[in-house]
Amino acid sequence: MFRTRMLQVFRLAALAAVVSLAFGSVAWAHDDDDYYYRHDEAREHGYQNGYRDGINHGRYDRMQGYRYNYKSDQWEDADGGYQHWMGSRGRYKHAYRDGYVNGYQLGYGVYGFRRGGDGDRDDDYRWHDRDHWR
């Protein structure tokens, strides 16, 4: 009788351990999802902030007649607009630099015709090859 009772207790304990592990792994997976969304949020904010800053820098360089060069202090620091709640600073910086380069190219006019002089449509259209400027 004692032996049968102990066997039942061990079976119940084993079942409880299996159930606990199953629920624990589900909770852990949920935490991973939260991390993924924070990671994605850092990337999204980083790219958008970098893109905006890059466009402004590209437009400024074009209007001043400076040569194509996206490497600035902003691009180097790559943390403009970063907030701790966004997630990983490293992921933010990586996305910021990607967005900055794309925004700079658009602002500078690398993708096609650019307006020169005082901005008059007939003033000065030139085609610029992207590889020429690097």
Short mmCIF file of the C-alpha atoms (twelve columns), coordinates in Angstrom:
data_MODEL
# 
_entry.id   MODEL 
# 
loop_
_atom_site.group_PDB 
_atom_site.id 
_atom_site.type_symbol 
_atom_site.label_atom_id 
_atom_site.label_alt_id 
_atom_site.label_comp_id 
_atom_site.label_asym_id 
_atom_site.label_seq_id 
_atom_site.Cartn_x 
_atom_site.Cartn_y 
_atom_site.Cartn_z 
_atom_site.pdbx_PDB_model_num 
ATOM 1   C CA . MET A 1   0.000  0.000  0.000   1 
ATOM 2   C CA . PHE A 2   2.765  2.422  0.945   1 
ATOM 3   C CA . ARG A 3   4.658  1.624  -2.231  1 
ATOM 4   C CA . THR A 4   1.576  2.247  -4.429  1 
ATOM 5   C CA . ARG A 5   0.910  5.537  -2.670  1 
ATOM 6   C CA . MET A 6   4.542  6.715  -3.175  1 
ATOM 7   C CA . LEU A 7   4.372  5.780  -6.862  1 
ATOM 8   C CA . GLN A 8   1.220  7.909  -7.251  1 
ATOM 9   C CA . VAL A 9   2.931  10.846 -5.522  1 
ATOM 10  C CA . PHE A 10  5.966  10.594 -7.825  1 
ATOM 11  C CA . ARG A 11  3.737  10.432 -10.897 1 
ATOM 12  C CA . LEU A 12  1.814  13.476 -9.728  1 
ATOM 13  C CA . ALA A 13  5.060  15.360 -9.041  1 
ATOM 14  C CA . ALA A 14  6.424  14.456 -12.491 1 
ATOM 15  C CA . LEU A 15  3.195  15.620 -14.119 1 
ATOM 16  C CA . ALA A 16  3.341  18.903 -12.189 1 
ATOM 17  C CA . ALA A 17  6.966  19.427 -13.314 1 
ATOM 18  C CA . VAL A 18  6.074  18.826 -16.975 1 
ATOM 19  C CA . VAL A 19  3.111  21.206 -16.800 1 
ATOM 20  C CA . SER A 20  5.252  23.869 -15.086 1 
ATOM 21  C CA . LEU A 21  7.932  23.599 -17.757 1 
ATOM 22  C CA . ALA A 22  5.353  23.843 -20.524 1 
ATOM 23  C CA . PHE A 23  3.768  27.003 -19.106 1 
ATOM 24  C CA . GLY A 24  7.175  28.457 -18.313 1 
ATOM 25  C CA . SER A 25  8.361  28.053 -21.894 1 
ATOM 26  C CA . VAL A 26  5.172  29.711 -23.183 1 
ATOM 27  C CA . ALA A 27  5.810  32.683 -20.892 1 
ATOM 28  C CA . TRP A 28  9.442  32.840 -22.029 1 
ATOM 29  C CA . ALA A 29  8.349  32.855 -25.682 1 
ATOM 30  C CA . HIS A 30  6.054  35.767 -24.890 1 
ATOM 31  C CA . ASP A 31  9.024  37.698 -23.456 1 
ATOM 32  C CA . ASP A 32  10.930 37.023 -26.670 1 
ATOM 33  C CA . ASP A 33  8.054  38.520 -28.638 1 
ATOM 34  C CA . ASP A 34  8.203  41.644 -26.483 1 
ATOM 35  C CA . TYR A 35  11.943 41.873 -27.149 1 
ATOM 36  C CA . TYR A 36  11.326 41.472 -30.870 1 
ATOM 37  C CA . TYR A 37  8.836  44.332 -30.908 1 
ATOM 38  C CA . ARG A 38  11.208 46.585 -28.942 1 
ATOM 39  C CA . HIS A 39  14.003 45.626 -31.329 1 
ATOM 40  C CA . ASP A 40  11.815 46.464 -34.305 1 
ATOM 41  C CA . GLU A 41  10.808 49.749 -32.689 1 
ATOM 42  C CA . ALA A 42  14.465 50.758 -32.249 1 
ATOM 43  C CA . ARG A 43  15.095 49.998 -35.908 1 
ATOM 44  C CA . GLU A 44  12.041 51.879 -37.107 1 
ATOM 45  C CA . HIS A 45  12.713 55.010 -35.062 1 
ATOM 46  C CA . GLY A 46  16.409 54.943 -35.918 1 
ATOM 47  C CA . TYR A 47  15.771 54.685 -39.645 1 
ATOM 48  C CA . GLN A 48  13.116 57.412 -39.669 1 
ATOM 49  C CA . ASN A 49  15.221 59.854 -37.634 1 
ATOM 50  C CA . GLY A 50  18.303 59.163 -39.737 1 
ATOM 51  C CA . TYR A 51  16.349 59.530 -42.979 1 
ATOM 52  C CA . ARG A 52  14.972 62.907 -41.907 1 
ATOM 53  C CA . ASP A 53  18.393 64.186 -40.813 1 
ATOM 54  C CA . GLY A 54  20.022 62.847 -43.985 1 
ATOM 55  C CA . ILE A 55  17.543 64.626 -46.247 1 
ATOM 56  C CA . ASN A 56  18.217 67.906 -44.467 1 
ATOM 57  C CA . HIS A 57  21.986 67.464 -44.717 1 
ATOM 58  C CA . GLY A 58  21.808 66.436 -48.399 1 
ATOM 59  C CA . ARG A 59  19.662 69.436 -49.297 1 
ATOM 60  C CA . TYR A 60  21.976 71.770 -47.429 1 
ATOM 61  C CA . ASP A 61  25.100 70.398 -49.155 1 
ATOM 62  C CA . ARG A 62  23.436 70.614 -52.565 1 
ATOM 63  C CA . MET A 63  22.270 74.184 -52.018 1 
ATOM 64  C CA . GLN A 64  25.724 75.251 -50.798 1 
ATOM 65  C CA . GLY A 65  27.398 73.574 -53.760 1 
ATOM 66  C CA . TYR A 66  29.339 71.132 -51.593 1 
ATOM 67  C CA . ARG A 67  30.443 67.796 -53.003 1 
ATOM 68  C CA . TYR A 68  28.539 64.618 -52.142 1 
ATOM 69  C CA . ASN A 69  29.627 63.441 -48.677 1 
ATOM 70  C CA . TYR A 70  27.110 61.998 -46.237 1 
ATOM 71  C CA . LYS A 71  29.725 61.286 -43.540 1 
ATOM 72  C CA . SER A 72  29.041 63.969 -40.976 1 
ATOM 73  C CA . ASP A 73  29.081 64.192 -37.182 1 
ATOM 74  C CA . GLN A 74  25.396 63.256 -37.164 1 
ATOM 75  C CA . TRP A 75  26.058 60.158 -39.268 1 
ATOM 76  C CA . GLU A 76  29.060 59.227 -37.116 1 
ATOM 77  C CA . ASP A 77  27.234 59.617 -33.772 1 
ATOM 78  C CA . ALA A 78  24.042 58.035 -35.163 1 
ATOM 79  C CA . ASP A 79  22.061 58.533 -31.970 1 
ATOM 80  C CA . GLY A 80  20.052 61.665 -32.734 1 
ATOM 81  C CA . GLY A 81  16.586 61.215 -31.270 1 
ATOM 82  C CA . TYR A 82  17.388 57.976 -29.426 1 
ATOM 83  C CA . GLN A 83  15.398 57.286 -26.257 1 
ATOM 84  C CA . HIS A 84  16.021 54.388 -23.884 1 
ATOM 85  C CA . TRP A 85  12.467 53.039 -24.267 1 
ATOM 86  C CA . MET A 86  13.112 52.372 -27.976 1 
ATOM 87  C CA . GLY A 87  15.300 49.371 -27.219 1 
ATOM 88  C CA . SER A 88  18.838 48.537 -28.241 1 
ATOM 89  C CA . ARG A 89  21.063 51.569 -28.905 1 
ATOM 90  C CA . GLY A 90  23.208 49.510 -31.279 1 
ATOM 91  C CA . ARG A 91  20.239 48.515 -33.442 1 
ATOM 92  C CA . TYR A 92  19.035 52.116 -33.419 1 
ATOM 93  C CA . LYS A 93  22.442 53.398 -34.564 1 
ATOM 94  C CA . HIS A 94  22.710 50.857 -37.360 1 
ATOM 95  C CA . ALA A 95  19.257 51.747 -38.696 1 
ATOM 96  C CA . TYR A 96  19.945 55.485 -38.231 1 
ATOM 97  C CA . ARG A 97  23.019 55.269 -40.470 1 
ATOM 98  C CA . ASP A 98  21.094 53.341 -43.144 1 
ATOM 99  C CA . GLY A 99  18.284 55.885 -43.099 1 
ATOM 100 C CA . TYR A 100 20.733 58.790 -43.073 1 
ATOM 101 C CA . VAL A 101 22.518 57.603 -46.227 1 
ATOM 102 C CA . ASN A 102 19.226 57.017 -48.075 1 
ATOM 103 C CA . GLY A 103 17.873 60.391 -46.984 1 
ATOM 104 C CA . TYR A 104 21.095 62.176 -47.913 1 
ATOM 105 C CA . GLN A 105 21.022 60.665 -51.403 1 
ATOM 106 C CA . LEU A 106 17.447 61.831 -51.898 1 
ATOM 107 C CA . GLY A 107 18.125 65.296 -50.476 1 
ATOM 108 C CA . TYR A 108 21.279 65.768 -52.518 1 
ATOM 109 C CA . GLY A 109 19.550 64.703 -55.710 1 
ATOM 110 C CA . VAL A 110 21.585 61.590 -56.465 1 
ATOM 111 C CA . TYR A 111 18.633 59.673 -57.895 1 
ATOM 112 C CA . GLY A 112 18.089 61.874 -60.903 1 
ATOM 113 C CA . PHE A 113 17.861 65.455 -61.957 1 
ATOM 114 C CA . ARG A 114 18.662 68.188 -59.540 1 
ATOM 115 C CA . ARG A 115 17.817 71.840 -59.552 1 
ATOM 116 C CA . GLY A 116 20.684 74.265 -59.606 1 
ATOM 117 C CA . GLY A 117 21.099 78.023 -59.267 1 
ATOM 118 C CA . ASP A 118 18.217 79.870 -57.682 1 
ATOM 119 C CA . GLY A 119 15.775 76.989 -58.069 1 
ATOM 120 C CA . ASP A 120 14.201 78.107 -61.360 1 
ATOM 121 C CA . ARG A 121 13.007 75.069 -63.330 1 
ATOM 122 C CA . ASP A 122 14.859 76.063 -66.494 1 
ATOM 123 C CA . ASP A 123 18.034 77.034 -64.686 1 
ATOM 124 C CA . ASP A 124 20.266 73.991 -64.537 1 
ATOM 125 C CA . TYR A 125 19.304 70.345 -64.818 1 
ATOM 126 C CA . ARG A 126 22.126 67.837 -64.636 1 
ATOM 127 C CA . TRP A 127 22.156 64.073 -64.483 1 
ATOM 128 C CA . HIS A 128 24.437 62.721 -61.754 1 
ATOM 129 C CA . ASP A 129 25.535 59.127 -61.617 1 
ATOM 130 C CA . ARG A 130 25.613 57.825 -58.024 1 
ATOM 131 C CA . ASP A 131 28.989 56.155 -58.499 1 
ATOM 132 C CA . HIS A 132 30.552 59.416 -59.696 1 
ATOM 133 C CA . TRP A 133 30.018 61.037 -56.292 1 
ATOM 134 C CA . ARG A 134 31.496 58.318 -54.067 1 
# 
